[in-house]
Amino acid sequence: MKPVLLANGEGGVGVQAAADVLQAGGTALDAVEAGIRVVEQDPAVRSVGFGGRPNLLGEMECDASIMCGATRRTGAVGALKEYLHAISVARQVMERTPHVMIVGEGAARFAAEIGEKKADMLAEQSKADYSRWFETRVPEELKKKWPDVPLAELSWPAKEAAKTAGGTTCFLALARDNNWAGGVSTSGWAYKHPGRLGDSPVISAGLYVDNRGGAAACTHTGEMTIRAGTARTVVAAMKRGASAADACAEAIDDLRALTGGYLGPVVVHAIDKEGTPCVVGLGFKETTPPWWFWTEGMTRPEQRKVTKA
């Protein structure tokens, strides 16, 4: 099959870099990592890496995962502080350790061990946004005791800012050697409770790749896709012979059946083993985010619209 690449809207700045790797005959893992690294360092991308939004204490905590479809080996990091390229640290978890996921202080320690460079992880706009959030959302009595205050109630987004609850970049790729890979990276829920993990580092929820079925990744409300195991639901259906569209429809029906807890929008991205993509959004009242597609023979990646469920 020809190389194939799918990236969500936030991946737009990195999709050409990933396509270039595939066009040159590189591996799917290399393409995914190359594309996501570009996204992580772009301050204009407000939900990933350097340009993302911090937790309730003003600290940037990044999550990422990567998966190889040939072996189903995976690597993930969660709540990683002070390191820019969470996707590269996640890949090294897969390649250098017997583990699948390393989080918090352990993730930062591992990043240092492998030679990743520390970085100031708050772009100027991120700092300004956090200051504005703090002044408008934190009650005066809590400001006097900050940060030694209960944080749980503050972790719920205001109605006018609910859209900040989601955001991730995801890349799914098939290389010339017919091996699949996928990766996701995020700074997570804006102004989240410290230590919160969404679906991005959780294999089967936010990412799943299997050469026998294809690849899938999810963005936005990770609390929902963790509960439903959405990414693996999609790939398992495609492994049974379902098209990407039918597999996404099955996963969307499963998400719709969730009750209680925090419910919000979700976007499911998939490519089946025939190389056919499908991207479906659930719970969007306004315009859905775009996504990007490329395959060999196209002069440049093409932006497409998400199908509303």
ABEGO torsion letter per residue (X at the ends): XBBBBBBBAAAAAAAAAAAAAAAAGBBAAAAAAAAAAAAAABAABAABEAABBBBAAGBBBBBBBBBBAAAGBBBBBBGBBGBABAAAAAAAAAAABABABBBEAAAAAAAAAAGBBBBBABBAAAAAAAAAAAAAABBAAAAAAOABBBAAAAABBBAAAAAAABEBBBBBBBBAAGBBBBBBBBAEBBGBBBGBBBAAABBGAABBBBAAAEBBBBBEBAAAAAAAGAAAAAAAAAAAGBBAAAAAAAAAAAAAABBEEBBBBBBBBBBBAAGBBBBBBBGBABBBBBBBBBBBGBABBBBBBBBBX
